[in-house]
Amino acid sequence: MSHILIAGLGDLGTALAETLLAEGHRVSGIRRGDVCPAGVELYSQDLTDGAAMLPPDQVDVVVIIMTPAEYSEEAYLKAYVRAPLTLLDALAQQQPLPPVVFVSSSAVFGELSGAVDEATPPKPERYNGKVLLAAEEEISIRAMSTVVRFTGIYGPGRHRQIDKAARLARGEETLPAAQWTNRIHRDDCVGLLHSVVNGWLAGREMPPLVVGTDNVGGRNLDVLQWLAEQQGLTLEVPDDAPAGKQVKSLYISQGHYTLQYPGYQDGYAQVLAEKAD
């Protein structure tokens, strides 16, 4: 039985904790609130306050899944730089740092166009990508680590694109310009994190960077049109070529993880059914 510490028990962290517990692992968790899955040893705290309460015994892998309190540069710095470094500095006083799995975002690639993957140098232009890249670099200096850069996450409880498609079909919004979109289902986010954690626990040589995306992507207009049709609505879209980046995952394409939802039609069918209920 291994001991995994998860900092951030939101949607992804909670599901990952439940998966690891079901396999017989010991899981400790850190979050600001006091709600957690049964079996998790919870250390309720806000790491941005500058101190960390930690399990007193050996931790084998740390998973960091932070969420900013708001969309601002200061909030991003607190969540993605200060909180993780507070945690790792405190843990380093107790033991040699174990491998760290850090959840980041494809925002680190910035406004690049064309195909990008793990081998593409990042080029963030906005504060969110710049802060995340700084966090990735700081963590990699302190410990062996795998950064997981997710693209747009969709899935249960995430209805924004579904609702947008309906508004567009009803003429309540203006059709956006054609863009390439990249996404990954929430369950595949959890599955991919589980794959990386298990790799570290098994002693395999793990990559410093993994991209999490469904490797299919698509035009935003085609996705919105399909979502409108699934709701019994009609949305006419132009045949414009999409701009933007096409994010690919070498980790997934090389067979290290098998997607549960390899395309948006399968994944959104589940979300639409949930929304209908």
Secondary structure, 3 states (H helix, E strand, C coil): CCEEEEECCCHHHHHHHHHHHHCCCEEEEEECCCCCCCCCEEEECCHHHCCCCCCCCCCCEEEECCCCCCCCHHHHHHHHHHHHHHHHHHHHCCCCCCCEEEEEEHHHHCCCCEEECCCCCCCCCCHHHHHHHHHHHHHHHHCCEEEEEECEEEECCECHHHHHHHHHHCCCCCCCCCEEECEEEHHHHHHHHHHHHHHHHCCCCCCCEEEECCCCCEEHHHHHHHHHHHCCCCCCCCCCCCECEEECCHHHHCCCCCCCCCCHHHHHHHHHHHHHC
